[in-house]
Amino acid sequence: MDHSVKEIIKHKDLGRRLEISGKDEIENLGRNINNLLEDIERMKKGSLAWQLTM
């Protein structure tokens, strides 16, 4: 997971998601990171759409 997160940061690829498996705290952390990435991506798209209307 550490490598995947570093790759997302390095490439600024908000569309990428972590592969999740298991049923523990690490799996829960991965899901939370994916949810955070999704929220950031959605906010970024919303901001871009707003800027295009100006």
C-alpha positions as CSV (number, residue, x, y, z in Angstrom):
1,M,0.0,0.0,0.0
2,D,2.9,2.4,0.8
3,H,4.3,2.1,-2.7
4,S,0.9,2.7,-4.3
5,V,0.2,5.8,-2.2
6,K,3.7,7.2,-3.1
7,E,3.0,6.5,-6.8
8,I,-0.3,8.4,-6.6
9,I,1.4,11.3,-5.0
10,K,4.4,11.3,-7.4
11,H,2.2,11.3,-10.5
12,K,-0.7,13.3,-9.0
13,D,-3.0,10.7,-10.3
14,L,-6.3,11.2,-8.4
15,G,-8.1,8.7,-10.6
16,R,-6.0,5.8,-9.3
17,R,-7.2,3.7,-6.4
18,L,-5.6,1.3,-4.0
19,E,-6.2,-2.4,-4.4
20,I,-7.9,-3.6,-1.2
21,S,-8.1,-7.0,0.4
22,G,-8.6,-8.3,3.9
23,K,-10.7,-7.4,6.8
24,D,-8.5,-5.5,9.2
25,E,-7.4,-1.9,10.1
26,I,-5.1,-1.8,7.0
27,E,-8.0,-2.7,4.7
28,N,-10.1,0.0,6.4
29,L,-7.2,2.5,6.0
30,G,-7.0,1.6,2.3
31,R,-10.8,2.2,1.8
32,N,-10.5,5.5,3.6
33,I,-7.7,6.6,1.4
34,N,-9.7,5.6,-1.7
35,N,-12.7,7.6,-0.4
36,L,-10.5,10.6,0.2
37,L,-9.0,10.4,-3.3
38,E,-12.5,10.2,-4.7
39,D,-13.6,13.3,-2.7
40,I,-10.6,15.3,-3.8
41,E,-11.1,14.2,-7.5
42,R,-14.8,15.3,-7.3
43,M,-13.9,18.6,-5.7
44,K,-11.2,19.3,-8.3
45,K,-13.6,18.5,-11.2
46,G,-16.3,20.8,-9.5
47,S,-13.8,23.6,-9.2
48,L,-12.7,23.2,-12.8
49,A,-16.4,23.2,-14.0
50,W,-17.0,26.4,-11.9
51,Q,-13.9,28.1,-13.4
52,L,-15.1,27.3,-16.9
53,T,-18.4,29.1,-16.3
54,M,-16.6,32.3,-15.3
